[in-house]
Amino acid sequence: MLTDDLRRTISEIEAEPRKEENGKVILDERHFKLFKVFCCKWQKTLGLNHWNIVYSFDKTDSGVFACCRFNQESMKAVIVLEQEWDVVDLKIELNTLQQLEGSAFHEMCELLLAPLTLIANARDNEVVHETHCIINRLDSFRTNSSLWEPTVMYTKNSAFPPSDNPHKESSGGTNGKAN
């Protein structure tokens, strides 16, 4: 359920022109607030309430929209929302609100698949690649299925198009780019 405060925040973001500098979308605290709401929604939906998650709004220096660092033994995770999204090489029209929720979903899937990732790191990087293929398939289901109601009724660019090749994604975060 969206609160009046969240509805106002969404309306403000949609009404303002997107802030861009040198091919980068500049996010602010309102975007971070929504990102955390989306993360909490997907944490609950995917049954990840046993994770202790800390959120950060910072620069990742890795060219991703968001990233997740976790320790499965302690069940602690840090999810970072990048302050500046590099959109120069994107092959799609970026809808900021949809990408915020898509990034939140992606990072929660990282936690969902954490055991597989740990096995992969110990054995074979091919499993890391397949982990991201699974996440991309789940995200495609999330964005194209009538089974899940969207959190926000988006007014701009009604559908977030998938990348040219959904099997290529940089590990550790969402970047929205077709690699």
N, C-alpha and C positions, 0 to 999 in steps of 0.2 A: 504494500500500500504506500503510495507516495504522499508525503506530507505537503502541506501548503508551501512550506519553506523550500522543499525540493522542487515543487512545480514552478515556483518563482525563479529559482536558480536555472532550471531548464529553459524557461521562457527568456530569461536574460541572455543566456548563452546563444539561443537561437536567434534572438533579435539583433544582436551585435554582429558587426562584421568580424570575421575571424582575424586574429592578430597574427601576422606573418612578418618575419624578418629573414632575409637571405635564404629563402626556401625552407624556412622552419616555422612550424605552427607553434606559437607561444601560449602555453597553458597558464592558468592561475589557480588560486586556492578553490575557486568554485568548481573547476574541473576535477581537482583532487578530491573534493568532498563527494562529488557524484561517483567518481571512480571507486572510492571506498564503499559507497552504498551498493554499487554493482557487485563489488567483490563479496560483500556480506551476503547478498542475494544468492550468488552462485556457490558460496561456501556452504550455505544452508541447503540449497537445492541438491548439491552433489554429496551431502553428508560428510562434510569436512570440519565439523564443529570441534573435533578433538585437536585441531591444530591451533597453536597460539601464534597469531599473525600480527606483526607490526607493519604499519604502512609508512612509506617515506615518499616525499615529493622532492626529487633531486635530479641531478644530471647523472646519467648512467655511463656516459662515454663509450657506449657500445652500439649506438645507432638503432636501438630498439625503442618501441613505444613504452614498454614496461618490462620488468624482469622480476624473477622470483629466485631467491636464495633460500635454501632450507636445510635443516638438520633433522633427519627422520628419527634419529634416536631420541632427541629431546622434543620432537614434534613442534619445533619453532621455525617460523618462516619470516622473512622480510620481503615485502613486495614493494617495489619501487616504481612509481610513475614518473617517467621522463618529463622534465619541464619543457623541453623543446623537441618537437617531433620533426625530424628531417623528412620533408615530403617531396624533395626535388625529383627523386627517381621513381616515385609512385606511378604505377600504370593505371590507377583507378582514381575516381573522384573521392576525396576523403570527406566523410561526414563525421565531424568530431564527436558528437554524442554516440553515434553507433560504434565508432572506434574505441571510445572509452569503455563501453560495455563489452565489446569484443575482446579488448585487452584484459579486462577483469576476468572474463570467462576463460580466456587462454591461461592466465596465471593460476586460476583455481584448478584447471585441468592439469597443470604442471604438478600441483600438490596431489591431485587424485592419482596421477601416474608416477609419483615419487619412488615407490618401490621398484618399479620397472626401470626407471632412470638410474637408480643406484646399482642395480644388477648390470645395466648396460655400461656404466662407467667402469665397472670392474671387468667386464668381458669384451664388449664390442660396441663401437660407435654406431654401427648400423641400427642397433636397437634405439639409440637416441633419435636417429632420423625417423624410425617407425613410430616412436612416441609422438613426434610432431605431426606425422601423417594422421594418427588417430585423433589428436586434438583438432586438426583441421577438418576432419570428417564430422566430429561432434559439433564444431562451430557451424559448419554448413547446415547440419540438422537444426541447430538452434535458430539460425537466421531464416531458414526456409520452411520450418514446420509450423503447422497450425496447432500442434500439441502444446507448445510452450507459448504463453502470452508474452508479448514484449513488455519490458518494464516501462518503457517510454513510448508514447506515440510520436514517432519522428515525423517532422513536417518537411524536412529536406531530404532528397535522395532516398526514397522510401525503402530501397533494398541496398544492403552493403554487398557489393559484388565480390565474389571470391577472387583470389589472385589467379594469374594466368596458369600457374602450376601449383596446385594446393599441396603437392608433396615436397616442395622446397620451402624451407623456413629456417631461419637461423635459430640455433638452440638457445634456450635460456630466456627468451622473451618474445614479445610480439613486435613486429615492425611493419606489418601491412604491405611489405614490398614483395614482389614476385622475384625471387632470387634465381 
